[in-house]
């Protein structure tokens, strides 16, 4: 899969990824802006702003006008916000590329931010936050990262706090955009049935006169953990949700490939160690999975599960035991060449399935550009996975599955985490 990278005179980066067999195209804009750039006074503004982009512009004054336009070409449009990025995209027939880029540039540059629309959307945002609160399988990740990063922008919920959401004004949105939505802090990605030269011309038409300026920085993560930690969110639930993990490495670290393989071996599928031990063998959980997650200046390998409240101690002990077993490299627990090969094929196979969609392709290339300032193609990534050796997986296992950086987050009807602390001893 070939791509082309261009930088416009204003610093805006443009990535085009032709997919000749496709009749559709995804147009995506990624901005180096997210909740880690917020303060306590505007926590949630990144996510709220993403919602407001669809609420009317000077050229298209209402949300209905924008949605009717995209619906009228049979397109899909949406946006997303993370801690380090915000993204907007439209997926449509390739013949409507120009309209898609016109609409998105209009939203980013000419949004009205009407007070009445802001006031209506507050309720939508708060209900979205309520939804997440009532979805502990999703919320547990927020609790886990709050434990990792504490009372800092990286530890706050991306959606923000309700008391802040109720106070945000039009001026807050404008000020936030003026601090981060610089042309050279954005990437426009066009993936699908396109001609690269033509796509760059269209991007240039709608984005070339955007301004670049000095952007706001972010507070870097400081890793100081020296002993296991527990955080409990008390909530009456039928199922207790837990996340158990360790601190690892940033996004651009060489160990991320071996860590991905380790995550796959531990909890990457229905034949993984944790799925077999926690669910199939003991019946402790409905879901159990492990992921290797990375930010620009930090990372974590974490296993998440929804477990029987009466057997939560056993579930935690089993997961910690699996960590200990694989880290101590006892003969019975050592990773085998068969496991290594299966994990590699699992990762590569899932990536192949994922990039059959132009939106996933746009995201794959766009996130690499905006967060790492370098692009590794899917084939290059898979080759890096292929090159990981058994010794390298053993090295990251011994280096990162250590007791002092072990963290446990819990959502369940418990008053505190003291009862769980003794279970985190490797």
Buried (B, 14 or more C-beta within 10 A) or exposed (E): EEBBBBEBEBBBBBBBBBBEEBEBBBBBBBBBBBBBBBEEEBBBBBBBBBBBBBBBBEEBEBBEEBEEBBEEBEBEBEBBBBBBBBBBBBBBBBEBBBBBBBBBBBBBBEBBBBEEBBEEBBEEBBEBBEEBBEEBBEBBBBBBBBBBBBEBBBBBBBBBBBEBBEEBEBEBBBEBBEBBBBBBBBBBBBBBBBEBEEBBEBBBEBBEEBEBEEBBEBEEBEEEBEEBBBBBBEBEBEBBBBBBBBBBBBBEEEBBBBBBBBBBBBBBBEEBBBBBBBBEEBEBBEBBBBBBBBBBBBBBBBBBBBBBBEBBEBBBBBBBBBBBBBBEEEEEBBBEEEBBEBBBEBBBEEBEEBBEBBBBBBBBBBBBBBBBEEBBBBEEBBEBBEEBEBEBBBEBBEBBBBBEBBBBBBBBEBEEBEBBBEBBEB
